[in-house]
Structures are given as C-alpha cells and as structure tokens.
Amino acid sequence: MLEELVTYVAPQSNENQLILDLTFGGGGHTVELAKRYPQAKILAVDQDPEAFENGQKRIKEEGLEDRIDLRKGNFSNVIQIHELEKDSLDGVIADLGVSSHHFDSPERGFSFRFEGPLDMRMDVDNTEITAADVLNDFSAKEIEEILSSYAQERFSRRIAENIVEKRKEEKFENTKQLENLVFHCYPKKMRFGKTHPATKTFQALRIYVNRELDVISETIPQLIDYIKPGGSFAIISFHSLEDRIVKTEFRKMAKEMGIVDLISKKPLLPTENEIIENSRSRSAKLRVVKKKS
Ligand SMILES: C[S@@+](CC[C@H](N)C(=O)[O-])C[C@H]1O[C@@H](n2cnc3c(N)ncnc32)[C@H](O)[C@@H]1O
C-alpha cells in the first residue's frame, strides 16, 4: 500500500512542503516520500534506538541529510520532539506496530521462533517494564486480563494460572520457556493449527509492554491541528485492535467534530501481489482522512 500512502499525503502547494512519518522503521516510506517529492522536507520519529541509528546511516548513505529529519522518541511526543507548528503539515503517515527487524532479532524477544530474553520493549532506553517482569511479577488475574484484552486469547485464564504456577519453580527469562508453556496450555488437537498457540500471548505482552494502543488513541486527535487544511492523515494498522482505534478516532473527527472527511468508509487492503511479495502485509489495513479546508 506504499503507493496509496505516498499519494494521499502529496504536498498541497509548492511552498513549505512538510510531511511527517510517525514510524520510520527501516525508512522505506520516509525515503520514498523524500524521493517522490523533491521539494518536501520529511520529519520522522522512531522510538527504537536501533531503528534510529540504522536510520541515520541510511539517510546519510542516500544523501538525504538535508531533506529528512529523523529523531528518536515516541510519536505520542512528536509535537514537542519536532517543535511542530499548527497547520504546518501537508500530510502525516504511520505504519503501526513492530517492524520485521524486531521479529528477526532474537535478542529483542519479540518472536518465539528464536530463543531470546523476554524483553519486547521497542524503546529500551525509556520503557521500564519488560515482558519477563509481567510474567514474573503480575498476578494471574492481571496476566489473564492482558492476554484477553490485547489478543482475545481464549485460553487466557489457563495460561495465566500456569504461568503463576510455573514461576514458583523457575523465573521466566526466555522466549522458549513461554512458548513451551503456552503450547501445552492449548488442547492437543489445537496445537498444530495454522497459527502457533503462542502467537496471541506474544502479541498481547508486546502491546502491553509498549502501551501500543494507548499511544495511538492519544496521538491521533492531538495531531490533526498540526495538519494543513486539505492535508491527509494516513495510518496502516496490522491487527483489529489497532484498526478499531484508528476507525473510532477518525470517525469521531469526521462525524462528531466535522473537521475531516473520511477518504473511504472501509479500510484499503493490500493487493494479492503485495501479499505474495510480503506475507506480513496480509493483515494490513490503511485508513485515511483529509482535513477540511
Ligand atoms: C512497521 S515499522 C515501520 C516500517 C516503515 N514504514 C518502513 O517503511 O520501513 C514500525 C516502526 O514504528 C516504530 N514505532 C512503533 N510504535 C512507535 C511509537 N509509539 N513511537 C515511535 N515509534 C514507534 C517501531 O519501532 C518500528 O520501527
């Protein structure tokens, strides 16, 4: 959906072209914006120190230091981080969640495919609670609540109770301990389905540790004042909980406040070809609003 995303946030006029990317990641979207709109300046943030450092290198290698301003931080603080001015942005994009880099780095603990520490923090410098802290210190009720709220895990109670039992013998330290426990909490006939039993537990812990849903609902209404009339706000989400928040916040601004138009009632979905090229895109949804002139 790169093409749609980049097209929706096209600059409004030839002057003071400014686009904001809330989730720099590997820089794919930011760099594409910089190349597509040669007169625009692109502001970007990412809270992950590795994404930030690799990003600075990439910007240099691409010779785009004058065009892209990448800062490290949570997008919920982007107004302060980039000292944004009201009605200044031609467009804002966000590509929510974790990056493939996170899933592919065993030492970050996001994936049960590898053995690694149960960390799961994107912003390792400023987030205090790790996934291991939740598993070792929270009550069974609290863990159950996290698993059911952030992943609708149907075996949340059983998993939570087993975690609390197991930690009496040994602390939770690595991803494989948790994967193994969740696997055995699933009924035998459900253990080898299309989705691994640990998928939801890992998703829920990651969302909790990084406050992923809270920051989305905090940020969307704040940023709209900083977009120029006629400018767009485009967000790609990867699971239904994120999409529900984006949909609700966008509808509120469109229907109750009357300050934006919804570009489409239904979210835009990736094409068959995009899904073949990148299987992780299969659950992506793009929603866009345009600020009224
Ligand atoms: C799906 S990736 C973005 C990929 C990017 N669009 C690209 O083309 O490479 C999401 C990125 O957003 C970052 N991120 C997620 N939530 C964030 C937040 N609240 N504040 C800042 N960065 C965040 C993650 O660290 C990750 O690098």
The ligand as an SDF file (V2000), in Angstrom:
LIG
                    3D

 27 29  0  0  0  0  0  0  0  0999 V2000
    6.0760   -1.3610   10.8700 C   0  0  0  0  0  0  0  0  0  0  0  0
    7.5170   -0.4920   11.3000 S   0  0  0  0  0  0  0  0  0  0  0  0
    7.5730    0.8230   10.1390 C   0  0  0  0  0  0  0  0  0  0  0  0
    8.2140    0.4510    8.8250 C   0  0  0  0  0  0  0  0  0  0  0  0
    8.4450    1.6440    7.9250 C   0  0  0  0  0  0  0  0  0  0  0  0
    7.2140    2.2070    7.4370 N   0  0  0  0  0  0  0  0  0  0  0  0
    9.3500    1.3020    6.7770 C   0  0  0  0  0  0  0  0  0  0  0  0
    8.9860    1.6170    5.6220 O   0  0  0  0  0  0  0  0  0  0  0  0
   10.4210    0.7420    6.9830 O   0  0  0  0  0  0  0  0  0  0  0  0
    7.0580    0.3370   12.7460 C   0  0  0  0  0  0  0  0  0  0  0  0
    8.1410    1.1430   13.3940 C   0  0  0  0  0  0  0  0  0  0  0  0
    7.4990    2.0730   14.2430 O   0  0  0  0  0  0  0  0  0  0  0  0
    8.1850    2.1680   15.4660 C   0  0  0  0  0  0  0  0  0  0  0  0
    7.1640    2.5320   16.4510 N   0  0  0  0  0  0  0  0  0  0  0  0
    6.0980    1.8060   16.8450 C   0  0  0  0  0  0  0  0  0  0  0  0
    5.3890    2.4770   17.7630 N   0  0  0  0  0  0  0  0  0  0  0  0
    6.0060    3.6740   17.9340 C   0  0  0  0  0  0  0  0  0  0  0  0
    5.7500    4.8050   18.7550 C   0  0  0  0  0  0  0  0  0  0  0  0
    4.7080    4.8410   19.5910 N   0  0  0  0  0  0  0  0  0  0  0  0
    6.5920    5.8600   18.6610 N   0  0  0  0  0  0  0  0  0  0  0  0
    7.6520    5.8330   17.8190 C   0  0  0  0  0  0  0  0  0  0  0  0
    7.9630    4.7720   17.0360 N   0  0  0  0  0  0  0  0  0  0  0  0
    7.1480    3.7080   17.0870 C   0  0  0  0  0  0  0  0  0  0  0  0
    8.7900    0.8170   15.6880 C   0  0  0  0  0  0  0  0  0  0  0  0
    9.9530    0.9310   16.4860 O   0  0  0  0  0  0  0  0  0  0  0  0
    9.1040    0.3570   14.2510 C   0  0  0  0  0  0  0  0  0  0  0  0
   10.4310    0.6640   13.9070 O   0  0  0  0  0  0  0  0  0  0  0  0
  1  2  1  0
  2  3  1  0
  2 10  1  0
  3  4  1  0
  4  5  1  0
  5  6  1  0
  5  7  1  0
  7  8  2  0
  7  9  1  0
 10 11  1  0
 11 12  1  0
 11 26  1  0
 12 13  1  0
 13 14  1  0
 13 24  1  0
 14 15  1  0
 14 23  1  0
 15 16  2  0
 16 17  1  0
 17 18  1  0
 17 23  2  0
 18 19  1  0
 18 20  2  0
 20 21  1  0
 21 22  2  0
 22 23  1  0
 24 25  1  0
 24 26  1  0
 26 27  1  0
M  CHG  2   2   1   9  -1
M  END
$$$$
